Amino acid sequence: MATETLSEIQLEHAEGGMPQLDVTTYPNMIFWLIVALVALYFILTRFALPRIAAVLAERNDAIANDLEEAALYKRRAEEAEASYNAALATAREEAQKIAADTKAQINAELSTLMAKADAEIAAKTAESETRIRDIRDSATRSVEEVALETAQAIVEAFVPKAADSEAVGAAVANRLKG
């Protein structure tokens, strides 16, 4: 059978069917399956899984460190915010105190200036009242003089010889008083 051709060999194998479905090869395939699974198990448990576990542990450590660092930064931020709010409150209090002090100082200066202005106004008012009183007295004297001269001139014009200047002066003064 040395002269068998390639097609005859193929035909012989094709008559046997698919080797996976050949029951006579099952024990051999099961043996190699078990060997492959055991080898895969040992490779995974000895090399791959420890490396994966190490990477996961490193990631967990990194995540834990990042969370701790974030918590630390959060505490620092909260402390900074608290100190900022305290400084802001202090600044507001100081600003209100400065405003109140300035307002009090301005009110004191304003009071002083108002008192000075009131004193000047009172002095000018008193001076004006004195001048008005002098003008009124002068005007009253002038009116009395004019009235007296006019009355004497009228009396002399109507009764030239009987004019008594004291009687005319008394009549004019009596009439001016009311």
FIDREN-303851 format. One record per residue: y, x, z of N, C-alpha, C in turn. Coordinates in steps of 0.001 Angstrom, whole numbers, padded with zeros to 6 digits, always signed. Layout:
<pts>
YXZYXZYXZ/...
</pts>
This chain:
<pts>
-001178+000775+000000+000000+000000+000000+001254+000825+000000/+001069+001868-000481+002186+002760-000535+003108+002392-001668/+002599+001630-002485+003402+001266-003635+004125-000052-003399/+004189-000456-002186+004904-001712-001905+006377-001524-002210/+006941-002543-002697+008356-002471-003024+009174-003055-001881/+010413-002816-002019+011334-003276-000977+011331-004783-000886/+011207-005461-001902+011216-006913-001857+009981-007453-001192/+008866-006784-001289+007656-007233-000611+007809-007083+000894/+008467-006009+001336+008694-005798+002780+009621-006888+003290/+010630-007165+002530+011553-008199+002949+010873-009556+002993/+009999-009792+002087+009286-011049+002047+008366-011144+003246/+007760-010072+003624+006871-010066+004785+007653-010365+006061/+008795-009792+006192+009614-010057+007376+010171-011470+007353/+010499-011978+006230+011053-013311+006130+010015-014348+006486/+008746-014068+006262+007716-015036+006599+007556-015155+008100/+007914-014099+008835+007767-014144+010289+008854-014986+010961/+009979-015280+010351+011058-016075+010911+012085-015189+011611/+012972-015797+012283+014024-015070+012998+013423-014416+014226/+013759-013133+014481+013151-012457+015616+013618-013026+016949/+014782-013602+017031+015259-014178+018282+014438-015389+018674/+013849-016020+017702+013075-017217+017984+011572-016926+018075/+011251-015694+017919+009848-015287+018009+009506-015134+019483/+008604-015958+019994+008260-016001+021417+007592-014701+021850/+006975-013994+021000+006294-012761+021377+007291-011668+021751/+008525-011778+021333+009525-010760+021668+010330-011130+022909/+010116-012288+023498+010901-012719+024669+010777-011766+025846/+009618-011317+026269+009578-010424+027420+010358-009138+027179/+010275-008603+026013+011028-007390+025705+012530-007657+025776/+013002-008776+025219+014439-009121+025233+014919-009407+026651/+014084-010070+027447+014476-010362+028835+014587-009064+029611/+013675-008103+029399+013733-006821+030080+015042-006110+029757/+015394-006033+028474+016612-005332+028092+017881-006108+028528/+017775-007388+028607+018898-008178+029139+019148-007842+030589/+018034-007766+031359+018155-007430+032781+018685-006007+032925/+018201-005074+032150+018677-003680+032201+020169-003638+031868/+020595-004348+030840+022010-004353+030436+022882-004978+031517/+022399-006067+032102+023193-006719+033169+023301-005836+034398/+022179-005164+034785+022218-004272+035946+023149-003099+035663/+023067-002540+034451+023943-001428+034095+025403-001891+034106/+025674-003056+033549+027036-003602+033551+027518-003853+034975/+026628-004384+035824+026976-004636+037232+027347-003328+037923/+026524-002273+037761+026818-000997+038414+028095-000367+037855/+028318-000473+036555+029548+000076+035970+030757-000663+036519/+030662-001986+036579+031786-002784+037088+032034-002505+038566/+030962-002503+039386+031159-002316+040826+031559-000903+041180/+031146+000086+040403+031451+001472+040738+032788+001928+040154/+033179+001441+038999+034358+001979+038325+035455+000938+038114/+035160-000126+037446+036191-001071+037024+036745-001887+038185/+035881-002499+038963+036373-003370+040050+037148-002601+041119/+036730-001373+041525+037562-000644+042480+038957-000341+041922/+039020+000002+040628+040328+000268+040035+041179-001003+040006/+040569-002102+039644+041286-003388+039638+041731-003739+041044/+040867-003529+042034+041226-003816+043427+042373-002925+043879/+042345-001644+043453+043431-000727+043820+044751-001179+043194/+044708-001576+041926+045924-002047+041250+046451-003305+041927/+045552-004226+042270+045983-005452+042964+046563-005134+044333/+045938-004186+045039+046461-003792+046356+047846-003165+046208/+048009-002293+045187+049325-001692+044951+050355-002757+044625/+049968-003716+043792+050893-004811+043457+051252-005616+044699/+050262-005926+045515+050536-006680+046742+051452-005887+047665/+051206-004566+047777+052073-003728+048606+053490-003691+048038/+053587-003548+046722+054904-003516+046088+055633-004841+046292/+054897-005929+046137+055504-007255+046335+055933-007420+047789/+055079-006986+048718+055426-007092+050139+056650-006234+050447/+056677-005014+049902+057844-004146+050121+059101-004759+049516/+058984-005326+048325+060127-005975+047690+060606-007171+048503/+059666-007937+049047+060050-009086+049882+060732-008624+051153/+060223-007543+051767+060860-007016+052981+062263-006494+052660/+062364-005801+051532+063669-005281+051123+064631-006423+050813/+064129-007461+050168+064968-008631+049877+065412-009308+051171/+064499-009401+052135+064857-009991+053429+065906-009132+054128/+065739-007803+054043+066722-006902+054641+068086-007076+053978/+068097-007127+052648+069361-007329+051937+069961-008695+052252/+069100-009684+052416+069597-011022+052763+070240-010999+054140/+069586-010320+055106+070179-010215+056452+071503-009471+056393/+071542-008381+055613+072794-007632+055485+073881-008489+054846/+073497-009256+053838+074470-010135+053195+074974-011206+054160/+074067-011759+054955+074478-012762+055948+075382-012137+056993/+075062-010910+057424+075920-010224+058394+077284-009924+057778/+077275-009490+056506+078543-009211+055828+079361-010490+055682/+078674-011591+055368+079378-012872+055240+079951-013304+056588/+079166-013110+057645+079650-013473+058982+080854-012615+059364/+080768-011308+059100+081909-010446+059431+083113-010786+058558/+082859-011130+057295+083956-011546+056422+084618-012816+056951/+083791-013799+057333+084346-015050+057873+085112-014795+059162/+084581-013890+060007+085286-013562+061248+086613-012881+060935/+086592-011934+059990+087828-011251+059614+088815-012229+058997/+088310-013153+058199+089168-014162+057585+089785-015063+058654/+088980-015466+059625+089504-016306+060714+090557-015542+061511/+090279-014263+061791+091247-013437+062521+092538-013294+061719/+092382-013059+060425+093572-012932+059571+094369-014231+059544/+093664-015358+059488+094365-016650+059511+095106-016845+060823/+094436-016494+061929+095084-016623+063241+096313-015734+063310/+096179-014485+062826+097325-013576+062842+098438-014099+061945/+098068-014634+060795+099071-015181+059884+099795-016366+060529/+099030-017232+061202+099660-018364+061889+100549-017884+063025/+100092-016844+063735+100897-016294+064829+102171-015683+064276/+102043-014911+063190+103222-014306+062569+104171-015391+062072/+103595-016431+061454+104440-017536+060971+105150-018230+062134/+104413-018445+063242+105022-019086+064403+106102-018190+065006/+105827-016881+065102+106827-015953+065638+108057-015909+064746/+107815-015859+063449+108934-015830+062507+109735-017124+062576/+109019-018227+062685+109707-019526+062793+110533-019584+064069/+109958-019091+065172+110696-019077+066442+111914-018173+066335/+111741-017006+065696+112858-016075+065540+113945-016696+064664/+113518-017324+063568+114493-017980+062680+115200-019112+063414/+114440-019894+064202+115057-020977+064976+116049-020429+065995/+115687-019293+066632+116607-018694+067606+117873-018210+066905/+117706-017518+065760+118877-017062+065010+119691-018243+064519/+118995-019279+064059+119680-020478+063584+120442-021151+064723/+119821-021185+065904+120499-021771+067062+121747-020985+067403/+121615-019647+067377+122773-018789+067666+123870-019025+066638/+123486-019040+065365+124481-019266+064317+125089-020665+064406/+124238-021653+064731+124754-023028+064880+125735-023105+066055/+125374-022433+067164+126277-022436+068329+127594-021744+067975/+127492-020622+067247+128706-019904+066837+129537-020779+065904/+128847-021436+064929+129555-022319+063995+130167-023508+064732/+129415-024072+065691+129960-025183+066479+131182-024731+067276/+131127-023511+067828+132271-022992+068594+133469-022791+067667/+133224-022232+066473+134318-022048+065520+134891-023392+065092/+133992-024346+064838+134449-025687+064433+135238-026334+065569/+134752-026175+066800+135458-026752+067949+136825-026091+068102/+136889-024758+067925+138174-024063+068039+139125-024526+066942/+138613-024635+065703+139466-025075+064605+139875-026536+064792/+138944-027343+065336+139266-028746+065599+140368-028845+066656/+140222-028040+067709+141252-028048+068765+142584-027560+068198/+142530-026507+067373+143758-025994+066766+144378-027044+065850/+143486-027718+065058+143985-028759+064151+144571-029928+064942/+143901-030308+066012+144425-031412+066833+145768-031036+067436/+145889-029784+067850+147176-029326+068406+148250-029364+067327/+147918-028885+066142+148892-028908+065045+149252-030333+064654/+148207-031219+064632+148478-032631+064300+149379-033255+065362/+149088-032947+066630+149911-033472+067719+151357-032968+067597/+151479-031645+067260+152835-031089+067092+153550-031754+065916/+152813-031942+064812+153408-032594+063631+153790-034027+063967/+152910-034741+064704+153201-036134+065057+154422-036204+065994/+154450-035269+066971+155605-035243+067879+156891-034912+067117/+156783-033957+066204+157943-033568+065401+158383-034736+064518/+157385-035425+063937+157709-036569+063089+158326-037682+063921/+157794-037865+065113+158354-038915+065981+159791-038574+066352/+160036-037296+066687+161420-036882+067021+162336-037048+065818/+161782-036667+064640+162595-036796+063428+162909-038263+063144/+161921-039127+063343+162148-040562+063129+163182-041071+064125/+163069-040618+065371+164036-041057+066392+165439-040588+066042/+165539-039318+065570+166858-038782+065206+167444-039553+064025/+166562-039779+062987+167038-040503+061813+167439-041934+062213/+166616-042560+063055+166919-043932+063471+168209-043972+064271/+168383-042980+065114+169599-042921+065944+170824-042697+065067/+170748-041757+064134+171883-041480+063256+172187-042686+062371/+171091-043300+061871+171289-044460+061008+171910-045613+061804/+171441-045833+063026+171989-046917+063851+173447-046640+064200/+173763-045405+064507+175158-045080+064833+176053-045274+063590/+175515-044867+062434+176309-045017+061216+176530-046492+060898/+175511-047326+061140+175647-048763+060874+176635-049390+061866/+176496-048985+063143+177388-049548+064161+178824-049114+063873/+179026-047881+063510+180384-047393+063207+180928-048089+061959/+180000-048387+061029+180478-049025+059812+180926-050461+060092/+180222-051154+060994+180604-052535+061284+181657-052615+062386/+181502-051806+063390+182467-051818+064498+182935-050370+064724/+183926-049920+064064+184259-048505+064120+184749-048040+065485/+185475-048815+066272+186046-048347+067500+185186-048666+068710/+184291-049582+068632+183527-050002+069795+182167-049333+069873/+181897-048321+069098+180571-047697+069063+180400-046795+070257/+179352-047075+071020+178996-046251+072186+177675-045564+071847/+177690-044250+071736+176501-043534+071273+175378-043617+072291/+175666-043736+073585+174594-043855+074592+173945-045227+074500/+174671-046262+074284+174136-047597+074166+173311-047718+072904/+173786-047112+071817+173048-047139+070561+171744-046365+070732/+171777-045191+071394+170582-044355+071633+169575-045119+072486/+170019-045858+073534+169133-046614+074382+168520-047779+073610/+169277-048425+072746+168765-049538+071953+167703-049049+070960/+167954-047897+070338+166992-047348+069376+165710-046926+070082/+165849-046258+071262+164660-045833+072025+163864-047030+072486/+164519-048103+072909+163849-049317+073353+163103-049959+072201/+163698-049957+071034+163096-050581+069869+161886-049752+069377/+161970-048420+069463+160870-047559+068996+159675-047640+069947/+159883-047906+071211+158771-048001+072159+158014-049287+071979/+158596-050266+071410+157796-051426+071180+158493-052661+071390/
</pts>
